[in-house]
């Protein structure tokens, strides 16, 4: 059972790292958007979304999807561990 809790801790650590990566990608997306706005202001033309910004948006969306899948797995493992502890407790009586 301790092994299961260690795995849950590791998965939660990975989730925190993914959240940091998502924040970085959001910052990049904002930076590229700001640069696009500055160029548009200078030229007076509406600028298309840059490839860099598109990549940041795509990567962030992908990581958010992975984080959701990880969160679902953590919740299932957590539920399984609670059920397992309950079963151990019942057998101990």
PDB file of N, CA, C and O in Angstrom:
ATOM      1  N   UNK A   1       0.823  -1.194   0.000  1.00  0.00           N
ATOM      2  CA  UNK A   1       0.000   0.000   0.000  1.00  0.00           C
ATOM      3  C   UNK A   1       0.867   1.258   0.000  1.00  0.00           C
ATOM      4  O   UNK A   1       0.528   2.253  -0.641  1.00  0.00           O
ATOM      5  N   UNK A   2       1.992   1.208   0.726  1.00  0.00           N
ATOM      6  CA  UNK A   2       2.900   2.356   0.744  1.00  0.00           C
ATOM      7  C   UNK A   2       3.411   2.665  -0.662  1.00  0.00           C
ATOM      8  O   UNK A   2       3.607   3.825  -1.023  1.00  0.00           O
ATOM      9  N   UNK A   3       3.622   1.612  -1.444  1.00  0.00           N
ATOM     10  CA  UNK A   3       4.091   1.790  -2.809  1.00  0.00           C
ATOM     11  C   UNK A   3       3.076   2.586  -3.629  1.00  0.00           C
ATOM     12  O   UNK A   3       3.451   3.436  -4.437  1.00  0.00           O
ATOM     13  N   UNK A   4       1.805   2.308  -3.420  1.00  0.00           N
ATOM     14  CA  UNK A   4       0.748   3.025  -4.138  1.00  0.00           C
ATOM     15  C   UNK A   4       0.759   4.505  -3.776  1.00  0.00           C
ATOM     16  O   UNK A   4       0.591   5.360  -4.645  1.00  0.00           O
ATOM     17  N   UNK A   5       0.954   4.805  -2.508  1.00  0.00           N
ATOM     18  CA  UNK A   5       1.007   6.206  -2.082  1.00  0.00           C
ATOM     19  C   UNK A   5       2.242   6.909  -2.651  1.00  0.00           C
ATOM     20  O   UNK A   5       2.184   8.094  -2.977  1.00  0.00           O
ATOM     21  N   UNK A   6       3.359   6.183  -2.773  1.00  0.00           N
ATOM     22  CA  UNK A   6       4.554   6.763  -3.386  1.00  0.00           C
ATOM     23  C   UNK A   6       4.295   7.086  -4.857  1.00  0.00           C
ATOM     24  O   UNK A   6       4.713   8.132  -5.352  1.00  0.00           O
ATOM     25  N   UNK A   7       3.610   6.190  -5.543  1.00  0.00           N
ATOM     26  CA  UNK A   7       3.265   6.422  -6.950  1.00  0.00           C
ATOM     27  C   UNK A   7       2.353   7.633  -7.075  1.00  0.00           C
ATOM     28  O   UNK A   7       2.538   8.467  -7.961  1.00  0.00           O
ATOM     29  N   UNK A   8       1.377   7.727  -6.197  1.00  0.00           N
ATOM     30  CA  UNK A   8       0.478   8.893  -6.224  1.00  0.00           C
ATOM     31  C   UNK A   8       1.252  10.188  -6.000  1.00  0.00           C
ATOM     32  O   UNK A   8       0.994  11.189  -6.668  1.00  0.00           O
ATOM     33  N   UNK A   9       2.197  10.173  -5.067  1.00  0.00           N
ATOM     34  CA  UNK A   9       3.027  11.358  -4.826  1.00  0.00           C
ATOM     35  C   UNK A   9       3.836  11.724  -6.071  1.00  0.00           C
ATOM     36  O   UNK A   9       3.944  12.896  -6.430  1.00  0.00           O
ATOM     37  N   UNK A  10       4.406  10.698  -6.726  1.00  0.00           N
ATOM     38  CA  UNK A  10       5.179  10.949  -7.946  1.00  0.00           C
ATOM     39  C   UNK A  10       4.294  11.551  -9.036  1.00  0.00           C
ATOM     40  O   UNK A  10       4.694  12.494  -9.718  1.00  0.00           O
ATOM     41  N   UNK A  11       3.101  11.005  -9.192  1.00  0.00           N
ATOM     42  CA  UNK A  11       2.181  11.517 -10.211  1.00  0.00           C
ATOM     43  C   UNK A  11       1.754  12.951  -9.909  1.00  0.00           C
ATOM     44  O   UNK A  11       1.623  13.771 -10.817  1.00  0.00           O
ATOM     45  N   UNK A  12       1.542  13.242  -8.642  1.00  0.00           N
ATOM     46  CA  UNK A  12       1.191  14.619  -8.273  1.00  0.00           C
ATOM     47  C   UNK A  12       2.354  15.567  -8.567  1.00  0.00           C
ATOM     48  O   UNK A  12       2.138  16.710  -8.971  1.00  0.00           O
ATOM     49  N   UNK A  13       3.580  15.098  -8.366  1.00  0.00           N
ATOM     50  CA  UNK A  13       4.755  15.901  -8.707  1.00  0.00           C
ATOM     51  C   UNK A  13       4.835  16.168 -10.200  1.00  0.00           C
ATOM     52  O   UNK A  13       5.169  17.275 -10.622  1.00  0.00           O
ATOM     53  N   UNK A  14       4.529  15.156 -10.999  1.00  0.00           N
ATOM     54  CA  UNK A  14       4.513  15.328 -12.451  1.00  0.00           C
ATOM     55  C   UNK A  14       3.435  16.332 -12.845  1.00  0.00           C
ATOM     56  O   UNK A  14       3.644  17.157 -13.733  1.00  0.00           O
ATOM     57  N   UNK A  15       2.293  16.261 -12.190  1.00  0.00           N
ATOM     58  CA  UNK A  15       1.207  17.197 -12.495  1.00  0.00           C
ATOM     59  C   UNK A  15       1.648  18.643 -12.219  1.00  0.00           C
ATOM     60  O   UNK A  15       1.336  19.548 -12.993  1.00  0.00           O
ATOM     61  N   UNK A  16       2.364  18.852 -11.129  1.00  0.00           N
ATOM     62  CA  UNK A  16       2.865  20.192 -10.797  1.00  0.00           C
ATOM     63  C   UNK A  16       3.853  20.664 -11.869  1.00  0.00           C
ATOM     64  O   UNK A  16       3.823  21.826 -12.274  1.00  0.00           O
ATOM     65  N   UNK A  17       4.723  19.766 -12.325  1.00  0.00           N
ATOM     66  CA  UNK A  17       5.673  20.120 -13.383  1.00  0.00           C
ATOM     67  C   UNK A  17       4.936  20.473 -14.675  1.00  0.00           C
ATOM     68  O   UNK A  17       5.309  21.420 -15.367  1.00  0.00           O
ATOM     69  N   UNK A  18       3.907  19.723 -14.990  1.00  0.00           N
ATOM     70  CA  UNK A  18       3.122  20.015 -16.194  1.00  0.00           C
ATOM     71  C   UNK A  18       2.454  21.375 -16.076  1.00  0.00           C
ATOM     72  O   UNK A  18       2.388  22.126 -17.049  1.00  0.00           O
ATOM     73  N   UNK A  19       1.966  21.687 -14.904  1.00  0.00           N
ATOM     74  CA  UNK A  19       1.327  22.986 -14.679  1.00  0.00           C
ATOM     75  C   UNK A  19       2.337  24.110 -14.908  1.00  0.00           C
ATOM     76  O   UNK A  19       1.994  25.144 -15.482  1.00  0.00           O
ATOM     77  N   UNK A  20       3.558  23.918 -14.469  1.00  0.00           N
ATOM     78  CA  UNK A  20       4.610  24.918 -14.707  1.00  0.00           C
ATOM     79  C   UNK A  20       4.880  25.070 -16.200  1.00  0.00           C
ATOM     80  O   UNK A  20       5.031  26.185 -16.697  1.00  0.00           O
ATOM     81  N   UNK A  21       4.939  23.959 -16.906  1.00  0.00           N
ATOM     82  CA  UNK A  21       5.142  24.000 -18.354  1.00  0.00           C
ATOM     83  C   UNK A  21       4.009  24.718 -19.064  1.00  0.00           C
ATOM     84  O   UNK A  21       4.241  25.475 -20.007  1.00  0.00           O
ATOM     85  N   UNK A  22       2.799  24.487 -18.619  1.00  0.00           N
ATOM     86  CA  UNK A  22       1.626  25.154 -19.198  1.00  0.00           C
ATOM     87  C   UNK A  22       1.718  26.658 -18.968  1.00  0.00           C
ATOM     88  O   UNK A  22       1.403  27.449 -19.857  1.00  0.00           O
ATOM     89  N   UNK A  23       2.149  27.046 -17.780  1.00  0.00           N
ATOM     90  CA  UNK A  23       2.308  28.482 -17.478  1.00  0.00           C
ATOM     91  C   UNK A  23       3.367  29.121 -18.376  1.00  0.00           C
ATOM     92  O   UNK A  23       3.192  30.244 -18.850  1.00  0.00           O
ATOM     93  N   UNK A  24       4.465  28.402 -18.607  1.00  0.00           N
ATOM     94  CA  UNK A  24       5.522  28.923 -19.477  1.00  0.00           C
ATOM     95  C   UNK A  24       5.000  29.097 -20.899  1.00  0.00           C
ATOM     96  O   UNK A  24       5.255  30.115 -21.542  1.00  0.00           O
ATOM     97  N   UNK A  25       4.268  28.094 -21.388  1.00  0.00           N
ATOM     98  CA  UNK A  25       3.725  28.185 -22.739  1.00  0.00           C
ATOM     99  C   UNK A  25       2.717  29.323 -22.861  1.00  0.00           C
ATOM    100  O   UNK A  25       2.651  29.981 -23.899  1.00  0.00           O
ATOM    101  N   UNK A  26       1.937  29.560 -21.820  1.00  0.00           N
ATOM    102  CA  UNK A  26       0.990  30.677 -21.828  1.00  0.00           C
ATOM    103  C   UNK A  26       1.751  31.997 -21.891  1.00  0.00           C
ATOM    104  O   UNK A  26       1.337  32.916 -22.598  1.00  0.00           O
ATOM    105  N   UNK A  27       2.847  32.099 -21.167  1.00  0.00           N
ATOM    106  CA  UNK A  27       3.674  33.312 -21.199  1.00  0.00           C
ATOM    107  C   UNK A  27       4.251  33.535 -22.595  1.00  0.00           C
ATOM    108  O   UNK A  27       4.276  34.661 -23.091  1.00  0.00           O
ATOM    109  N   UNK A  28       4.718  32.450 -23.229  1.00  0.00           N
ATOM    110  CA  UNK A  28       5.225  32.569 -24.593  1.00  0.00           C
ATOM    111  C   UNK A  28       4.134  33.028 -25.556  1.00  0.00           C
ATOM    112  O   UNK A  28       4.351  33.893 -26.404  1.00  0.00           O
ATOM    113  N   UNK A  29       2.970  32.432 -25.405  1.00  0.00           N
ATOM    114  CA  UNK A  29       1.830  32.813 -26.243  1.00  0.00           C
ATOM    115  C   UNK A  29       1.525  34.307 -26.090  1.00  0.00           C
ATOM    116  O   UNK A  29       1.304  35.005 -27.080  1.00  0.00           O
ATOM    117  N   UNK A  30       1.516  34.785 -24.859  1.00  0.00           N
ATOM    118  CA  UNK A  30       1.266  36.208 -24.594  1.00  0.00           C
ATOM    119  C   UNK A  30       2.359  37.089 -25.188  1.00  0.00           C
ATOM    120  O   UNK A  30       2.072  38.158 -25.726  1.00  0.00           O
ATOM    121  N   UNK A  31       3.619  36.642 -25.093  1.00  0.00           N
ATOM    122  CA  UNK A  31       4.735  37.395 -25.638  1.00  0.00           C
ATOM    123  C   UNK A  31       4.601  37.531 -27.156  1.00  0.00           C
ATOM    124  O   UNK A  31       4.758  38.623 -27.702  1.00  0.00           O
ATOM    125  N   UNK A  32       4.311  36.422 -27.831  1.00  0.00           N
ATOM    126  CA  UNK A  32       4.148  36.465 -29.286  1.00  0.00           C
ATOM    127  C   UNK A  32       2.951  37.328 -29.685  1.00  0.00           C
ATOM    128  O   UNK A  32       2.997  38.033 -30.694  1.00  0.00           O
ATOM    129  N   UNK A  33       1.887  37.270 -28.895  1.00  0.00           N
ATOM    130  CA  UNK A  33       0.718  38.091 -29.186  1.00  0.00           C
ATOM    131  C   UNK A  33       1.078  39.575 -29.063  1.00  0.00           C
ATOM    132  O   UNK A  33       0.648  40.394 -29.876  1.00  0.00           O
ATOM    133  N   UNK A  34       1.861  39.908 -28.053  1.00  0.00           N
ATOM    134  CA  UNK A  34       2.284  41.290 -27.852  1.00  0.00           C
ATOM    135  C   UNK A  34       3.159  41.758 -29.021  1.00  0.00           C
ATOM    136  O   UNK A  34       3.002  42.876 -29.512  1.00  0.00           O
ATOM    137  N   UNK A  35       4.081  40.894 -29.462  1.00  0.00           N
ATOM    138  CA  UNK A  35       4.931  41.248 -30.595  1.00  0.00           C
ATOM    139  C   UNK A  35       4.098  41.449 -31.859  1.00  0.00           C
ATOM    140  O   UNK A  35       4.353  42.371 -32.635  1.00  0.00           O
ATOM    141  N   UNK A  36       3.107  40.591 -32.065  1.00  0.00           N
ATOM    142  CA  UNK A  36       2.232  40.729 -33.228  1.00  0.00           C
ATOM    143  C   UNK A  36       1.475  42.056 -33.164  1.00  0.00           C
ATOM    144  O   UNK A  36       1.313  42.735 -34.178  1.00  0.00           O
ATOM    145  N   UNK A  37       1.021  42.414 -31.988  1.00  0.00           N
ATOM    146  CA  UNK A  37       0.301  43.675 -31.822  1.00  0.00           C
ATOM    147  C   UNK A  37       1.204  44.861 -32.108  1.00  0.00           C
ATOM    148  O   UNK A  37       0.772  45.829 -32.734  1.00  0.00           O
ATOM    149  N   UNK A  38       2.461  44.801 -31.656  1.00  0.00           N
ATOM    150  CA  UNK A  38       3.412  45.888 -31.910  1.00  0.00           C
ATOM    151  C   UNK A  38       3.682  46.041 -33.404  1.00  0.00           C
ATOM    152  O   UNK A  38       3.721  47.157 -33.920  1.00  0.00           O
ATOM    153  N   UNK A  39       3.870  44.918 -34.097  1.00  0.00           N
ATOM    154  CA  UNK A  39       4.112  44.966 -35.549  1.00  0.00           C
ATOM    155  C   UNK A  39       2.886  45.533 -36.257  1.00  0.00           C
ATOM    156  O   UNK A  39       3.013  46.355 -37.164  1.00  0.00           O
ATOM    157  N   UNK A  40       1.702  45.095 -35.842  1.00  0.00           N
ATOM    158  CA  UNK A  40       0.468  45.605 -36.447  1.00  0.00           C
ATOM    159  C   UNK A  40       0.331  47.106 -36.229  1.00  0.00           C
ATOM    160  O   UNK A  40      -0.104  47.838 -37.118  1.00  0.00           O
ATOM    161  N   UNK A  41       0.706  47.552 -35.038  1.00  0.00           N
ATOM    162  CA  UNK A  41       0.626  48.977 -34.717  1.00  0.00           C
ATOM    163  C   UNK A  41       1.592  49.780 -35.582  1.00  0.00           C
ATOM    164  O   UNK A  41       1.265  50.868 -36.056  1.00  0.00           O
ATOM    165  N   UNK A  42       2.793  49.220 -35.777  1.00  0.00           N
ATOM    166  CA  UNK A  42       3.803  49.906 -36.594  1.00  0.00           C
ATOM    167  C   UNK A  42       3.404  49.971 -38.065  1.00  0.00           C
ATOM    168  O   UNK A  42       3.569  50.998 -38.724  1.00  0.00           O
ATOM    169  N   UNK A  43       2.876  48.857 -38.567  1.00  0.00           N
ATOM    170  CA  UNK A  43       2.559  48.780 -39.999  1.00  0.00           C
ATOM    171  C   UNK A  43       1.153  49.264 -40.313  1.00  0.00           C
ATOM    172  O   UNK A  43       0.851  49.616 -41.453  1.00  0.00           O
ATOM    173  N   UNK A  44       0.306  49.280 -39.312  1.00  0.00           N
ATOM    174  CA  UNK A  44      -1.085  49.651 -39.538  1.00  0.00           C
ATOM    175  C   UNK A  44      -1.896  48.540 -40.182  1.00  0.00           C
ATOM    176  O   UNK A  44      -3.045  48.750 -40.572  1.00  0.00           O
ATOM    177  N   UNK A  45      -1.305  47.364 -40.295  1.00  0.00           N
ATOM    178  CA  UNK A  45      -1.991  46.211 -40.894  1.00  0.00           C
ATOM    179  C   UNK A  45      -2.272  45.161 -39.831  1.00  0.00           C
ATOM    180  O   UNK A  45      -1.545  45.015 -38.849  1.00  0.00           O
ATOM    181  N   UNK A  46      -3.344  44.447 -40.068  1.00  0.00           N
ATOM    182  CA  UNK A  46      -3.681  43.342 -39.165  1.00  0.00           C
ATOM    183  C   UNK A  46      -2.725  42.189 -39.459  1.00  0.00           C
ATOM    184  O   UNK A  46      -2.607  41.751 -40.604  1.00  0.00           O
ATOM    185  N   UNK A  47      -2.056  41.710 -38.445  1.00  0.00           N
ATOM    186  CA  UNK A  47      -1.080  40.640 -38.652  1.00  0.00           C
ATOM    187  C   UNK A  47      -1.707  39.291 -38.336  1.00  0.00           C
ATOM    188  O   UNK A  47      -2.512  39.156 -37.414  1.00  0.00           O
ATOM    189  N   UNK A  48      -1.316  38.294 -39.128  1.00  0.00           N
ATOM    190  CA  UNK A  48      -1.776  36.933 -38.858  1.00  0.00           C
ATOM    191  C   UNK A  48      -1.071  36.393 -37.622  1.00  0.00           C
ATOM    192  O   UNK A  48      -0.020  36.890 -37.217  1.00  0.00           O
ATOM    193  N   UNK A  49      -1.669  35.371 -37.036  1.00  0.00           N
ATOM    194  CA  UNK A  49      -1.035  34.705 -35.897  1.00  0.00           C
ATOM    195  C   UNK A  49       0.263  34.060 -36.361  1.00  0.00           C
ATOM    196  O   UNK A  49       0.279  33.327 -37.350  1.00  0.00           O
ATOM    197  N   UNK A  50       1.347  34.333 -35.650  1.00  0.00           N
ATOM    198  CA  UNK A  50       2.660  33.791 -36.027  1.00  0.00           C
ATOM    199  C   UNK A  50       2.707  32.283 -35.790  1.00  0.00           C
ATOM    200  O   UNK A  50       1.950  31.725 -34.996  1.00  0.00           O
ATOM    201  N   UNK A  51       3.629  31.650 -36.515  1.00  0.00           N
ATOM    202  CA  UNK A  51       3.814  30.203 -36.350  1.00  0.00           C
ATOM    203  C   UNK A  51       4.264  29.879 -34.926  1.00  0.00           C
ATOM    204  O   UNK A  51       3.872  28.859 -34.359  1.00  0.00           O
ATOM    205  N   UNK A  52       5.081  30.749 -34.362  1.00  0.00           N
ATOM    206  CA  UNK A  52       5.556  30.533 -32.987  1.00  0.00           C
ATOM    207  C   UNK A  52       4.391  30.554 -32.006  1.00  0.00           C
ATOM    208  O   UNK A  52       4.299  29.714 -31.112  1.00  0.00           O
ATOM    209  N   UNK A  53       3.512  31.520 -32.187  1.00  0.00           N
ATOM    210  CA  UNK A  53       2.351  31.611 -31.289  1.00  0.00           C
ATOM    211  C   UNK A  53       1.434  30.410 -31.473  1.00  0.00           C
ATOM    212  O   UNK A  53       0.920  29.863 -30.497  1.00  0.00           O
ATOM    213  N   UNK A  54       1.225  29.996 -32.725  1.00  0.00           N
ATOM    214  CA  UNK A  54       0.391  28.810 -32.985  1.00  0.00           C
ATOM    215  C   UNK A  54       0.973  27.581 -32.289  1.00  0.00           C
ATOM    216  O   UNK A  54       0.246  26.777 -31.706  1.00  0.00           O
ATOM    217  N   UNK A  55       2.304  27.454 -32.363  1.00  0.00           N
ATOM    218  CA  UNK A  55       2.965  26.314 -31.720  1.00  0.00           C
ATOM    219  C   UNK A  55       2.804  26.367 -30.206  1.00  0.00           C
ATOM    220  O   UNK A  55       2.563  25.341 -29.569  1.00  0.00           O
ATOM    221  N   UNK A  56       2.937  27.561 -29.626  1.00  0.00           N
ATOM    222  CA  UNK A  56       2.759  27.715 -28.176  1.00  0.00           C
ATOM    223  C   UNK A  56       1.325  27.363 -27.776  1.00  0.00           C
ATOM    224  O   UNK A  56       1.105  26.696 -26.765  1.00  0.00           O
ATOM    225  N   UNK A  57       0.347  27.813 -28.574  1.00  0.00           N
ATOM    226  CA  UNK A  57      -1.066  27.516 -28.291  1.00  0.00           C
ATOM    227  C   UNK A  57      -1.312  26.009 -28.373  1.00  0.00           C
ATOM    228  O   UNK A  57      -1.935  25.423 -27.488  1.00  0.00           O
ATOM    229  N   UNK A  58      -0.812  25.389 -29.452  1.00  0.00           N
ATOM    230  CA  UNK A  58      -0.998  23.947 -29.636  1.00  0.00           C
ATOM    231  C   UNK A  58      -0.344  23.165 -28.502  1.00  0.00           C
ATOM    232  O   UNK A  58      -0.951  22.258 -27.932  1.00  0.00           O
ATOM    233  N   UNK A  59       0.893  23.521 -28.180  1.00  0.00           N
ATOM    234  CA  UNK A  59       1.628  22.806 -27.119  1.00  0.00           C
ATOM    235  C   UNK A  59       0.929  22.940 -25.774  1.00  0.00           C
ATOM    236  O   UNK A  59       0.828  21.973 -25.019  1.00  0.00           O
ATOM    237  N   UNK A  60       0.444  24.149 -25.478  1.00  0.00           N
ATOM    238  CA  UNK A  60      -0.257  24.366 -24.207  1.00  0.00           C
ATOM    239  C   UNK A  60      -1.535  23.537 -24.157  1.00  0.00           C
ATOM    240  O   UNK A  60      -1.839  22.916 -23.139  1.00  0.00           O
ATOM    241  N   UNK A  61      -2.283  23.528 -25.260  1.00  0.00           N
ATOM    242  CA  UNK A  61      -3.518  22.735 -25.302  1.00  0.00           C
ATOM    243  C   UNK A  61      -3.226  21.250 -25.117  1.00  0.00           C
ATOM    244  O   UNK A  61      -3.955  20.544 -24.420  1.00  0.00           O
ATOM    245  N   UNK A  62      -2.150  20.786 -25.752  1.00  0.00           N
ATOM    246  CA  UNK A  62      -1.758  19.383 -25.632  1.00  0.00           C
ATOM    247  C   UNK A  62      -1.386  19.045 -24.191  1.00  0.00           C
ATOM    248  O   UNK A  62      -1.802  18.016 -23.660  1.00  0.00           O
ATOM    249  N   UNK A  63      -0.599  19.919 -23.562  1.00  0.00           N
ATOM    250  CA  UNK A  63      -0.199  19.672 -22.169  1.00  0.00           C
ATOM    251  C   UNK A  63      -1.396  19.739 -21.228  1.00  0.00           C
ATOM    252  O   UNK A  63      -1.456  18.984 -20.257  1.00  0.00           O
ATOM    253  N   UNK A  64      -2.351  20.632 -21.498  1.00  0.00           N
ATOM    254  CA  UNK A  64      -3.553  20.701 -20.665  1.00  0.00           C
ATOM    255  C   UNK A  64      -4.356  19.410 -20.786  1.00  0.00           C
ATOM    256  O   UNK A  64      -4.909  18.927 -19.798  1.00  0.00           O
ATOM    257  N   UNK A  65      -4.422  18.852 -21.985  1.00  0.00           N
ATOM    258  CA  UNK A  65      -5.109  17.578 -22.189  1.00  0.00           C
ATOM    259  C   UNK A  65      -4.394  16.448 -21.448  1.00  0.00           C
ATOM    260  O   UNK A  65      -5.034  15.617 -20.803  1.00  0.00           O
ATOM    261  N   UNK A  66      -3.059  16.424 -21.545  1.00  0.00           N
ATOM    262  CA  UNK A  66      -2.281  15.409 -20.821  1.00  0.00           C
ATOM    263  C   UNK A  66      -2.474  15.551 -19.319  1.00  0.00           C
ATOM    264  O   UNK A  66      -2.611  14.556 -18.608  1.00  0.00           O
ATOM    265  N   UNK A  67      -2.486  16.810 -18.832  1.00  0.00           N
ATOM    266  CA  UNK A  67      -2.670  17.044 -17.395  1.00  0.00           C
ATOM    267  C   UNK A  67      -4.041  16.544 -16.949  1.00  0.00           C
ATOM    268  O   UNK A  67      -4.168  15.969 -15.868  1.00  0.00           O
ATOM    269  N   UNK A  68      -5.072  16.759 -17.776  1.00  0.00           N
ATOM    270  CA  UNK A  68      -6.414  16.281 -17.425  1.00  0.00           C
ATOM    271  C   UNK A  68      -6.420  14.752 -17.349  1.00  0.00           C
ATOM    272  O   UNK A  68      -6.991  14.178 -16.422  1.00  0.00           O
ATOM    273  N   UNK A  69      -5.791  14.100 -18.317  1.00  0.00           N
ATOM    274  CA  UNK A  69      -5.721  12.636 -18.292  1.00  0.00           C
ATOM    275  C   UNK A  69      -4.961  12.141 -17.062  1.00  0.00           C
ATOM    276  O   UNK A  69      -5.352  11.157 -16.435  1.00  0.00           O
ATOM    277  N   UNK A  70      -3.881  12.826 -16.728  1.00  0.00           N
ATOM    278  CA  UNK A  70      -3.110  12.474 -15.533  1.00  0.00           C
ATOM    279  C   UNK A  70      -3.951  12.667 -14.279  1.00  0.00           C
ATOM    280  O   UNK A  70      -3.949  11.812 -13.394  1.00  0.00           O
ATOM    281  N   UNK A  71      -4.669  13.778 -14.197  1.00  0.00           N
ATOM    282  CA  UNK A  71      -5.537  14.064 -13.047  1.00  0.00           C
ATOM    283  C   UNK A  71      -6.594  12.964 -12.899  1.00  0.00           C
ATOM    284  O   UNK A  71      -6.867  12.511 -11.787  1.00  0.00           O
ATOM    285  N   UNK A  72      -7.189  12.534 -14.022  1.00  0.00           N
ATOM    286  CA  UNK A  72      -8.184  11.451 -13.985  1.00  0.00           C
ATOM    287  C   UNK A  72      -7.558  10.161 -13.462  1.00  0.00           C
ATOM    288  O   UNK A  72      -8.166   9.454 -12.659  1.00  0.00           O
ATOM    289  N   UNK A  73      -6.337   9.852 -13.919  1.00  0.00           N
ATOM    290  CA  UNK A  73      -5.648   8.640 -13.458  1.00  0.00           C
ATOM    291  C   UNK A  73      -5.344   8.724 -11.965  1.00  0.00           C
ATOM    292  O   UNK A  73      -5.504   7.744 -11.237  1.00  0.00           O
ATOM    293  N   UNK A  74      -4.910   9.887 -11.516  1.00  0.00           N
ATOM    294  CA  UNK A  74      -4.619  10.083 -10.087  1.00  0.00           C
ATOM    295  C   UNK A  74      -5.880   9.866  -9.265  1.00  0.00           C
ATOM    296  O   UNK A  74      -5.842   9.203  -8.229  1.00  0.00           O
ATOM    297  N   UNK A  75      -6.987  10.418  -9.719  1.00  0.00           N
ATOM    298  CA  UNK A  75      -8.247  10.256  -8.981  1.00  0.00           C
ATOM    299  C   UNK A  75      -8.674   8.796  -8.929  1.00  0.00           C
ATOM    300  O   UNK A  75      -9.163   8.328  -7.901  1.00  0.00           O
ATOM    301  N   UNK A  76      -8.489   8.061 -10.053  1.00  0.00           N
ATOM    302  CA  UNK A  76      -8.845   6.637 -10.050  1.00  0.00           C
ATOM    303  C   UNK A  76      -7.945   5.855  -9.101  1.00  0.00           C
ATOM    304  O   UNK A  76      -8.415   4.993  -8.359  1.00  0.00           O
ATOM    305  N   UNK A  77      -6.645   6.160  -9.127  1.00  0.00           N
ATOM    306  CA  UNK A  77      -5.722   5.489  -8.209  1.00  0.00           C
ATOM    307  C   UNK A  77      -6.042   5.827  -6.762  1.00  0.00           C
ATOM    308  O   UNK A  77      -5.995   4.964  -5.885  1.00  0.00           O
ATOM    309  N   UNK A  78      -6.366   7.082  -6.524  1.00  0.00           N
ATOM    310  CA  UNK A  78      -6.700   7.520  -5.175  1.00  0.00           C
ATOM    311  C   UNK A  78      -7.956   6.795  -4.686  1.00  0.00           C
ATOM    312  O   UNK A  78      -8.004   6.324  -3.550  1.00  0.00           O
ATOM    313  N   UNK A  79      -8.963   6.707  -5.545  1.00  0.00           N
ATOM    314  CA  UNK A  79     -10.181   5.979  -5.186  1.00  0.00           C
ATOM    315  C   UNK A  79      -9.878   4.509  -4.916  1.00  0.00           C
ATOM    316  O   UNK A  79     -10.418   3.921  -3.979  1.00  0.00           O
ATOM    317  N   UNK A  80      -9.010   3.915  -5.741  1.00  0.00           N
ATOM    318  CA  UNK A  80      -8.644   2.509  -5.567  1.00  0.00           C
ATOM    319  C   UNK A  80      -7.900   2.307  -4.258  1.00  0.00           C
ATOM    320  O   UNK A  80      -8.114   1.307  -3.573  1.00  0.00           O
ATOM    321  N   UNK A  81      -7.025   3.247  -3.899  1.00  0.00           N
ATOM    322  CA  UNK A  81      -6.269   3.097  -2.660  1.00  0.00           C
ATOM    323  C   UNK A  81      -7.178   3.244  -1.449  1.00  0.00           C
ATOM    324  O   UNK A  81      -7.006   2.541  -0.453  1.00  0.00           O
ATOM    325  N   UNK A  82      -8.142   4.150  -1.528  1.00  0.00           N
ATOM    326  CA  UNK A  82      -9.099   4.313  -0.427  1.00  0.00           C
ATOM    327  C   UNK A  82      -9.927   3.042  -0.273  1.00  0.00           C
ATOM    328  O   UNK A  82     -10.159   2.572   0.841  1.00  0.00           O
ATOM    329  N   UNK A  83     -10.371   2.491  -1.403  1.00  0.00           N
ATOM    330  CA  UNK A  83     -11.149   1.246  -1.375  1.00  0.00           C
ATOM    331  C   UNK A  83     -10.307   0.112  -0.791  1.00  0.00           C
ATOM    332  O   UNK A  83     -10.803  -0.698  -0.008  1.00  0.00           O
ATOM    333  N   UNK A  84      -9.031   0.062  -1.176  1.00  0.00           N
ATOM    334  CA  UNK A  84      -8.140  -0.979  -0.682  1.00  0.00           C
ATOM    335  C   UNK A  84      -7.933  -0.844   0.831  1.00  0.00           C
ATOM    336  O   UNK A  84      -7.953  -1.841   1.553  1.00  0.00           O
ATOM    337  N   UNK A  85      -7.739   0.371   1.302  1.00  0.00           N
ATOM    338  CA  UNK A  85      -7.585   0.595   2.745  1.00  0.00           C
ATOM    339  C   UNK A  85      -8.848   0.183   3.495  1.00  0.00           C
ATOM    340  O   UNK A  85      -8.773  -0.395   4.579  1.00  0.00           O
ATOM    341  N   UNK A  86      -9.999   0.481   2.918  1.00  0.00           N
ATOM    342  CA  UNK A  86     -11.265   0.108   3.547  1.00  0.00           C
ATOM    343  C   UNK A  86     -11.380  -1.410   3.637  1.00  0.00           C
ATOM    344  O   UNK A  86     -11.802  -1.950   4.659  1.00  0.00           O
ATOM    345  N   UNK A  87     -11.000  -2.093   2.556  1.00  0.00           N
ATOM    346  CA  UNK A  87     -11.060  -3.563   2.553  1.00  0.00           C
ATOM    347  C   UNK A  87     -10.091  -4.144   3.586  1.00  0.00           C
ATOM    348  O   UNK A  87     -10.434  -5.096   4.287  1.00  0.00           O
ATOM    349  N   UNK A  88      -8.887  -3.579   3.686  1.00  0.00           N
ATOM    350  CA  UNK A  88      -7.922  -4.046   4.684  1.00  0.00           C
ATOM    351  C   UNK A  88      -8.486  -3.836   6.101  1.00  0.00           C
ATOM    352  O   UNK A  88      -8.342  -4.691   6.975  1.00  0.00           O
ATOM    353  N   UNK A  89      -9.120  -2.693   6.299  1.00  0.00           N
ATOM    354  CA  UNK A  89      -9.699  -2.401   7.608  1.00  0.00           C
ATOM    355  C   UNK A  89     -10.807  -3.405   7.951  1.00  0.00           C
ATOM    356  O   UNK A  89     -10.891  -3.877   9.085  1.00  0.00           O
ATOM    357  N   UNK A  90     -11.649  -3.726   6.973  1.00  0.00           N
ATOM    358  CA  UNK A  90     -12.732  -4.693   7.203  1.00  0.00           C
ATOM    359  C   UNK A  90     -12.173  -6.068   7.531  1.00  0.00           C
ATOM    360  O   UNK A  90     -12.702  -6.760   8.402  1.00  0.00           O
ATOM    361  N   UNK A  91     -11.106  -6.473   6.843  1.00  0.00           N
ATOM    362  CA  UNK A  91     -10.505  -7.794   7.104  1.00  0.00           C
ATOM    363  C   UNK A  91      -9.848  -7.830   8.473  1.00  0.00           C
ATOM    364  O   UNK A  91      -9.785  -8.884   9.106  1.00  0.00           O
ATOM    365  N   UNK A  92      -9.359  -6.686   8.934  1.00  0.00           N
ATOM    366  CA  UNK A  92      -8.670  -6.612  10.225  1.00  0.00           C
ATOM    367  C   UNK A  92      -9.610  -6.747  11.406  1.00  0.00           C
ATOM    368  O   UNK A  92      -9.176  -7.064  12.514  1.00  0.00           O
ATOM    369  N   UNK A  93     -10.890  -6.508  11.180  1.00  0.00           N
ATOM    370  CA  UNK A  93     -11.870  -6.592  12.296  1.00  0.00           C
ATOM    371  C   UNK A  93     -12.223  -8.009  12.605  1.00  0.00           C
ATOM    372  O   UNK A  93     -13.024  -8.264  13.504  1.00  0.00           O
TER     373      UNK A  93
END
